[in-house]
Amino acid sequence: MAITDIAAFAHLTEDDIESFGHELDRIRSDIEQSLGQRDADYIHRVIAFQRGLETASRLMLLCGGRYRGVRIAGTAALAASKIIEMMEAGHNISHGQWDWMNDPEIHSTGWEWDFAGPSAHWKRAHNHIHHTYTNVYGMDEDLGFVVLRMTRDEPWRPIHLIQPITSLVVAAGFEVAIAIHDLAVERRHQNIPRSQWRSKPNLEVARKFASQAGKDLLFYPALSGRDFKRTLVANASALLLRNVWSFLVIMCGHFPDGAEKFTVAQLDNETRGEWYLRQLLGSANFRAGPGLALLTGNLCYQIEHHLFPDLPSNRYPEVAERVRALCEKYDLPYTTGSLPAQFWLSYRTIWKLALPDRFLSRTSDDATETRSERKFLTISAHGSSRSTWQPTDPVTGARRGLRTALAAAATQGVPDTATGNGFRRWITSFTGKRVQQ
């Protein structure tokens, strides 16, 4: 199974984890105390730029849509404006990152984003559930968006065979998929049966769908007169580009190798330090410059976002430097890579876990996308398991945490799980005694 004991998996003591949590609290406190005009100026610039870009794109499609080059440029600009509005403005404002400004125009309680689902539904499903139970199997419904099998802890079903195709459908209609997902969470929260079609959550989604579709697929195309079809195609293309991009960014932050999964058992008596540690180990970053960071809503810093979801996104680069330093201090991995590499690792998992477990060579204790503390146990010839890990280097006295443990497991040249058949075969050949199942 996935991680049940994060301290054992991370190779840290309780004191280490408590100290780790205190240092992250200090980072939060430092950022909160330093918030000021430059941060307010940043979000105002982002909103002004996004709205200017959208206006320019609409004018290009309205006045020059009959010309292919202008139409392509207008479509690209509209897609970019929608991406920025959804990710850097809507997503982050709805997290309360700018509530400290007390600006009613830029506040989590009043901002309604340019997306298919109501912001209120998303805030409950995302802010209150996903960010509390990040990557906890059975609790975090964002773990595979319900329809994708992204951990070997989830039992395989025949429907998973088509998940490489299902994932493409989810990507193309990402805003609709998120709206339906959030609606289901909202109905469960209010104990409303699915059959109650005229329920308040259903009507809220219907009104938002009608508003969004009417704006992008009817009103603006109609303004183009004889170019109605061209503008309709351009707007639909911009929506498709925004959906696919959003899906790609979310996949890269949650599902590359190294973004760990956890069991409900990990939540038992979870401390603040362990919560921080789970956010760190359950997330992944990708490298991005300022332009790409803007287009991702600074979710290229997904680790920092999961640690501090309500801190302004423009501060994530400086937070990242301090978080990386903490990872060095506590010998913890800081999972990052290029955007293409992280997406490839995520999509590889979709293809791998489409198959039944009998076709997979690893287990949910030692697979690249799903690991647990049992990965590091040593099985004796008598069948008992134990850990021989030393928390400090016997020569230098330096802390030896998860990063060193993973490197050691990778270079030992033997399967590194106590439950895999490959490990049992190796023990049998080495000792001449069979390890008990």
C-alpha positions as CSV (number, residue, x, y, z in Angstrom):
1,M,0.0,0.0,0.0
2,A,1.0,3.7,-0.2
3,I,2.6,5.5,2.8
4,T,1.1,4.7,6.2
5,D,3.9,6.2,8.3
6,I,5.4,9.3,6.9
7,A,8.1,9.6,9.6
8,A,9.4,6.1,8.7
9,F,9.2,6.8,5.0
10,A,11.0,10.1,5.3
11,H,13.7,8.6,7.7
12,L,13.1,11.5,10.1
13,T,12.5,11.4,13.9
14,E,9.6,13.1,15.6
15,D,11.9,15.9,16.7
16,D,13.1,16.3,13.1
17,I,9.6,16.6,11.8
18,E,8.6,19.1,14.5
19,S,11.6,21.2,13.8
20,F,10.9,21.0,10.1
21,G,7.3,22.2,10.7
22,H,8.5,25.1,12.9
23,E,10.9,26.3,10.1
24,L,8.1,26.3,7.6
25,D,5.9,28.2,10.0
26,R,8.7,30.7,10.1
27,I,8.8,31.1,6.3
28,R,5.0,31.7,6.4
29,S,5.3,34.3,9.1
30,D,8.2,36.1,7.3
31,I,6.2,36.3,4.0
32,E,3.0,37.4,5.7
33,Q,4.8,40.2,7.6
34,S,6.5,41.4,4.4
35,L,3.3,41.7,2.2
36,G,2.8,45.1,0.9
37,Q,2.4,47.5,-2.0
38,R,4.6,45.5,-4.4
39,D,2.4,42.5,-4.0
40,A,-0.8,44.5,-4.5
41,D,0.8,46.1,-7.6
42,Y,1.6,42.7,-9.0
43,I,-2.0,41.3,-8.9
44,H,-3.4,44.6,-10.2
45,R,-0.9,44.4,-13.1
46,V,-1.9,40.8,-13.8
47,I,-5.6,41.6,-14.0
48,A,-5.0,44.7,-16.1
49,F,-2.8,42.8,-18.5
50,Q,-5.3,39.9,-18.8
51,R,-8.2,42.1,-19.5
52,G,-6.2,44.1,-22.0
53,L,-5.2,40.9,-23.7
54,E,-8.8,39.7,-23.8
55,T,-10.0,43.0,-25.2
56,A,-7.3,43.0,-27.9
57,S,-8.1,39.4,-28.9
58,R,-11.8,40.1,-29.1
59,L,-11.2,43.1,-31.4
60,M,-8.9,41.1,-33.6
61,L,-11.5,38.4,-34.1
62,L,-14.3,41.0,-34.5
63,C,-12.6,43.3,-37.0
64,G,-10.1,41.0,-38.7
65,G,-11.4,37.5,-38.3
66,R,-11.8,37.0,-42.0
67,Y,-8.0,37.1,-42.3
68,R,-6.3,33.9,-41.4
69,G,-3.2,35.4,-39.7
70,V,-5.3,37.8,-37.6
71,R,-7.7,35.0,-36.7
72,I,-4.8,32.8,-35.5
73,A,-3.3,35.6,-33.5
74,G,-6.6,36.5,-32.0
75,T,-7.3,32.9,-31.0
76,A,-3.8,32.6,-29.4
77,A,-4.3,35.8,-27.5
78,L,-7.7,34.8,-26.3
79,A,-6.4,31.4,-25.1
80,A,-3.6,33.2,-23.2
81,S,-6.0,35.6,-21.6
82,K,-8.3,32.8,-20.5
83,I,-5.3,30.8,-19.1
84,I,-4.1,33.8,-17.1
85,E,-7.5,34.6,-15.8
86,M,-8.2,31.0,-14.7
87,M,-4.8,30.2,-13.3
88,E,-3.0,33.3,-12.0
89,A,-6.1,35.3,-11.2
90,G,-9.1,33.1,-10.6
91,H,-7.4,30.1,-9.0
92,N,-5.1,32.2,-6.7
93,I,-7.6,34.8,-5.8
94,S,-10.1,32.1,-4.9
95,H,-7.5,30.6,-2.6
96,G,-7.6,33.8,-0.6
97,Q,-4.1,34.8,-1.6
98,W,-5.0,38.5,-1.8
99,D,-7.7,38.7,0.9
100,W,-5.2,40.5,3.1
101,M,-5.6,43.6,0.8
102,N,-9.3,43.9,1.9
103,D,-10.1,44.9,-1.7
104,P,-13.7,43.8,-2.5
105,E,-12.9,43.5,-6.2
106,I,-10.0,41.0,-5.5
107,H,-11.3,38.9,-2.7
108,S,-12.0,35.1,-2.5
109,T,-15.5,35.7,-1.3
110,G,-16.5,37.7,-4.4
111,W,-14.4,36.7,-7.3
112,E,-16.2,34.6,-10.0
113,W,-13.8,33.1,-12.5
114,D,-14.2,32.6,-16.2
115,F,-14.7,28.9,-15.9
116,A,-17.6,26.4,-16.4
117,G,-18.1,25.6,-12.7
118,P,-19.1,28.1,-10.0
119,S,-16.2,29.3,-7.9
120,A,-18.1,28.4,-4.7
121,H,-18.3,24.8,-5.6
122,W,-14.6,24.6,-6.6
123,K,-13.5,26.3,-3.4
124,R,-15.2,23.6,-1.3
125,A,-13.9,20.6,-3.4
126,H,-10.4,22.1,-4.0
127,N,-9.5,24.4,-1.1
128,H,-11.2,22.4,1.7
129,I,-10.8,18.8,0.5
130,H,-7.9,18.5,-1.9
131,H,-5.6,20.8,0.0
132,T,-6.4,19.2,3.3
133,Y,-6.0,15.6,2.2
134,T,-3.5,16.0,-0.6
135,N,-2.8,12.7,-2.4
136,V,-4.5,10.6,0.4
137,Y,-6.1,7.7,-1.4
138,G,-9.8,7.5,-0.4
139,M,-10.0,11.1,0.7
140,D,-8.5,13.3,-2.1
141,E,-10.9,12.9,-5.0
142,D,-8.4,15.0,-7.2
143,L,-6.2,11.9,-7.1
144,G,-6.9,10.8,-10.6
145,F,-10.1,13.0,-10.9
146,V,-12.1,9.9,-10.0
147,V,-11.9,8.4,-13.5
148,L,-8.1,7.8,-13.7
149,R,-6.2,5.2,-11.8
150,M,-3.0,7.0,-10.6
151,T,-1.9,4.7,-7.8
152,R,-1.6,0.9,-7.4
153,D,-3.6,1.2,-4.2
154,E,-6.7,1.6,-6.3
155,P,-8.0,-1.8,-7.5
156,W,-7.9,-2.3,-11.2
157,R,-11.1,-2.4,-13.1
158,P,-11.7,-3.1,-16.8
159,I,-12.7,0.5,-17.4
160,H,-9.1,1.5,-16.7
161,L,-8.0,-0.1,-19.9
162,I,-9.3,2.9,-21.8
163,Q,-7.8,5.5,-19.4
164,P,-5.2,6.7,-22.0
165,I,-8.2,7.8,-24.1
166,T,-10.3,8.9,-21.1
167,S,-7.4,11.2,-20.1
168,L,-7.6,12.9,-23.5
169,V,-11.3,13.5,-23.1
170,V,-10.7,14.9,-19.6
171,A,-8.0,17.2,-21.0
172,A,-10.2,18.5,-23.8
173,G,-13.2,19.2,-21.6
174,F,-11.2,19.9,-18.4
175,E,-13.4,22.8,-17.2
176,V,-16.6,20.7,-17.7
177,A,-14.9,17.7,-15.9
178,I,-13.9,19.9,-13.0
179,A,-17.4,21.4,-12.8
180,I,-19.1,18.0,-12.7
181,H,-16.5,16.8,-10.1
182,D,-17.1,19.8,-7.9
183,L,-20.9,19.4,-8.3
184,A,-20.7,15.9,-7.0
185,V,-18.8,17.0,-4.0
186,E,-21.2,19.8,-3.3
187,R,-24.2,17.5,-3.5
188,R,-22.6,15.1,-1.1
189,H,-21.8,17.9,1.3
190,Q,-25.5,19.0,1.3
191,N,-26.8,15.4,1.3
192,I,-28.7,16.0,-1.9
193,P,-29.4,12.8,-4.0
194,R,-28.3,12.8,-7.6
195,S,-31.9,12.2,-8.7
196,Q,-33.0,15.6,-7.3
197,W,-32.5,17.5,-10.6
198,R,-33.8,20.9,-9.4
199,S,-31.5,21.1,-6.4
200,K,-29.7,24.3,-5.7
201,P,-26.2,23.0,-6.7
202,N,-27.6,21.7,-10.0
203,L,-29.3,25.0,-10.8
204,E,-26.1,26.9,-10.0
205,V,-24.0,24.8,-12.4
206,A,-26.7,25.0,-15.1
207,R,-26.8,28.8,-14.8
208,K,-23.0,29.0,-14.9
209,F,-22.8,26.7,-17.9
210,A,-25.4,28.8,-19.8
211,S,-23.6,32.0,-19.0
212,Q,-20.2,30.7,-20.1
213,A,-21.5,29.0,-23.3
214,G,-23.7,32.0,-24.1
215,K,-20.8,34.4,-23.8
216,D,-18.1,32.5,-25.8
217,L,-20.2,30.4,-28.2
218,L,-23.1,32.8,-29.0
219,F,-22.7,36.4,-27.9
220,Y,-19.2,37.2,-29.2
221,P,-19.6,35.1,-32.4
222,A,-22.9,36.9,-33.1
223,L,-21.1,40.3,-32.9
224,S,-19.0,39.2,-35.8
225,G,-22.1,39.0,-38.1
226,R,-21.2,37.2,-41.3
227,D,-18.0,35.9,-39.6
228,F,-20.0,34.1,-36.9
229,K,-18.7,30.7,-37.7
230,R,-15.0,31.8,-37.8
231,T,-15.4,33.5,-34.4
232,L,-17.2,30.5,-33.0
233,V,-14.4,28.2,-34.1
234,A,-11.8,30.7,-32.7
235,N,-13.5,30.9,-29.3
236,A,-14.0,27.1,-29.1
237,S,-10.3,26.7,-30.0
238,A,-9.2,29.1,-27.3
239,L,-11.3,27.2,-24.8
240,L,-9.8,23.9,-25.9
241,L,-6.2,25.3,-25.6
242,R,-7.0,26.6,-22.1
243,N,-8.5,23.2,-21.0
244,V,-5.5,21.2,-22.3
245,W,-3.0,23.6,-20.8
246,S,-4.7,23.5,-17.4
247,F,-4.8,19.7,-17.5
248,L,-1.1,19.5,-18.4
249,V,-0.1,21.9,-15.6
250,I,-2.2,20.0,-13.0
251,M,-0.8,16.7,-14.1
252,C,2.8,17.9,-13.8
253,G,2.3,19.1,-10.2
254,H,0.6,16.0,-8.9
255,F,1.5,12.9,-10.7
256,P,5.1,12.7,-11.8
257,D,7.4,10.1,-10.2
258,G,8.3,11.3,-6.7
259,A,4.9,12.8,-6.0
260,E,4.0,10.3,-3.2
261,K,0.6,8.8,-2.3
262,F,-0.7,8.2,1.2
263,T,-3.2,6.0,3.0
264,V,-5.9,7.2,5.4
265,A,-3.8,5.7,8.2
266,Q,-1.3,8.5,7.8
267,L,-4.0,11.0,8.9
268,D,-4.3,9.4,12.4
269,N,-3.0,12.0,14.8
270,E,-1.2,13.8,12.0
271,T,0.8,16.7,13.4
272,R,1.3,20.1,11.7
273,G,4.9,19.1,10.8
274,E,3.7,15.8,9.3
275,W,1.0,17.7,7.3
276,Y,3.8,20.0,5.9
277,L,5.9,16.9,5.1
278,R,3.0,15.2,3.3
279,Q,2.5,18.3,1.2
280,L,6.2,18.4,0.3
281,L,6.5,14.7,-0.6
282,G,3.1,14.6,-2.4
283,S,3.8,17.4,-4.8
284,A,6.2,18.1,-7.7
285,N,7.5,21.2,-9.4
286,F,8.7,22.0,-12.9
287,R,11.2,24.6,-14.1
288,A,9.8,27.8,-15.6
289,G,10.9,31.3,-16.3
290,P,8.7,34.4,-15.5
291,G,6.5,34.1,-18.6
292,L,5.8,30.4,-18.2
293,A,5.3,30.9,-14.5
294,L,2.6,33.5,-15.2
295,L,0.8,31.1,-17.7
296,T,0.8,28.4,-15.0
297,G,-0.5,30.6,-12.2
298,N,2.9,30.0,-10.6
299,L,1.9,26.3,-10.2
300,C,5.3,25.5,-11.5
301,Y,5.9,25.9,-7.8
302,Q,3.3,23.3,-6.8
303,I,5.3,22.2,-3.8
304,E,5.3,25.7,-2.4
305,H,1.6,26.1,-3.3
306,H,0.6,23.0,-1.4
307,L,2.7,24.1,1.6
308,F,1.2,27.7,1.6
309,P,-1.9,27.7,-0.7
310,D,-3.0,31.1,0.7
311,L,0.3,33.0,0.3
312,P,0.5,35.3,-2.8
313,S,1.7,33.3,-5.8
314,N,4.3,36.0,-6.8
315,R,6.2,35.2,-3.6
316,Y,6.6,31.5,-4.5
317,P,10.0,31.9,-6.2
318,E,11.6,33.3,-3.0
319,V,9.7,30.7,-0.8
320,A,11.1,28.0,-3.1
321,E,14.7,29.0,-2.3
322,R,14.1,28.6,1.4
323,V,12.1,25.3,0.9
324,R,15.0,23.8,-1.1
325,A,17.4,24.8,1.6
326,L,15.3,23.0,4.1
327,C,15.3,19.9,1.9
328,E,19.0,20.1,1.9
329,K,19.1,20.4,5.7
330,Y,16.8,17.5,6.3
331,D,18.1,15.4,3.4
332,L,14.7,15.3,1.7
333,P,14.0,15.1,-2.0
334,Y,12.8,18.2,-3.8
335,T,10.9,16.8,-6.8
336,T,11.3,18.9,-10.0
337,G,12.3,18.7,-13.6
338,S,11.4,20.2,-17.0
339,L,7.8,20.6,-18.0
340,P,8.0,17.9,-20.8
341,A,9.8,15.5,-18.5
342,Q,7.3,15.9,-15.7
343,F,4.3,15.5,-18.1
344,W,5.9,12.4,-19.6
345,L,6.3,10.8,-16.2
346,S,2.7,11.6,-15.4
347,Y,1.3,10.3,-18.6
348,R,3.5,7.1,-18.4
349,T,1.7,6.3,-15.2
350,I,-1.7,6.7,-16.9
351,W,-0.6,4.1,-19.5
352,K,1.0,1.7,-17.0
353,L,-1.9,1.7,-14.5
354,A,-4.3,1.1,-17.4
355,L,-3.1,-2.5,-17.1
356,P,-4.1,-5.2,-14.6
357,D,-1.6,-5.6,-11.7
358,R,-0.4,-9.0,-13.0
359,F,1.2,-7.3,-15.9
360,L,3.1,-4.9,-13.7
361,S,6.5,-5.8,-12.2
362,R,6.4,-3.5,-9.2
363,T,4.0,-3.2,-6.2
364,S,2.4,-0.4,-4.4
365,D,5.3,-0.4,-2.0
366,D,8.1,0.2,-4.5
367,A,6.7,1.4,-7.8
368,T,8.0,4.7,-9.1
369,E,4.6,6.4,-8.9
370,T,3.5,4.7,-5.6
371,R,5.9,3.9,-2.8
372,S,5.7,3.3,1.0
373,E,7.9,2.9,4.0
374,R,8.0,-0.9,3.4
375,K,10.3,-0.2,0.5
376,F,13.1,0.2,2.9
377,L,12.5,-2.9,5.0
378,T,14.9,-5.8,5.0
379,I,13.5,-9.4,5.2
380,S,15.6,-11.9,7.1
381,A,15.9,-15.5,6.1
382,H,13.4,-16.3,8.8
383,G,10.8,-14.0,7.3
384,S,10.9,-11.1,9.8
385,S,11.2,-7.6,8.5
386,R,13.3,-4.8,10.0
387,S,15.0,-1.6,9.1
388,T,18.8,-1.3,9.4
389,W,18.9,2.4,8.5
390,Q,21.2,4.6,10.5
391,P,19.8,8.2,10.9
392,T,23.3,9.8,10.8
393,D,26.3,9.1,8.8
394,P,28.7,7.1,11.0
395,V,31.7,9.0,9.6
396,T,30.5,12.6,9.1
397,G,27.6,12.7,11.6
398,A,25.4,14.3,8.9
399,R,21.7,13.6,8.9
400,R,20.7,10.8,6.5
401,G,17.1,11.2,5.4
402,L,14.9,10.1,2.6
403,R,17.0,11.4,-0.2
404,T,20.0,9.4,0.9
405,A,17.8,6.4,1.5
406,L,16.3,6.5,-2.0
407,A,19.8,6.9,-3.5
408,A,21.0,3.9,-1.5
409,A,18.0,1.8,-2.6
410,A,18.7,2.7,-6.2
411,T,22.3,1.6,-6.1
412,Q,22.0,-1.6,-4.2
413,G,21.2,-3.6,-7.3
414,V,18.4,-5.6,-5.7
415,P,14.7,-5.1,-5.7
416,D,13.9,-3.0,-2.7
417,T,10.5,-4.0,-1.5
418,A,9.6,-6.5,1.2
419,T,6.5,-7.6,-0.7
420,G,7.6,-8.0,-4.3
421,N,8.1,-11.5,-5.7
422,G,11.4,-10.4,-7.2
423,F,12.7,-9.6,-3.7
424,R,11.7,-13.0,-2.4
425,R,13.4,-14.8,-5.3
426,W,16.6,-12.8,-4.6
427,I,16.5,-13.6,-0.8
428,T,15.9,-17.3,-1.7
429,S,18.8,-17.5,-4.0
430,F,21.0,-15.7,-1.6
431,T,20.2,-17.6,1.6
432,G,18.9,-20.9,0.2
433,K,15.8,-20.4,2.4
434,R,12.4,-19.5,1.2
435,V,10.9,-16.3,2.5
436,Q,7.3,-16.8,3.8
437,Q,4.5,-15.1,2.0
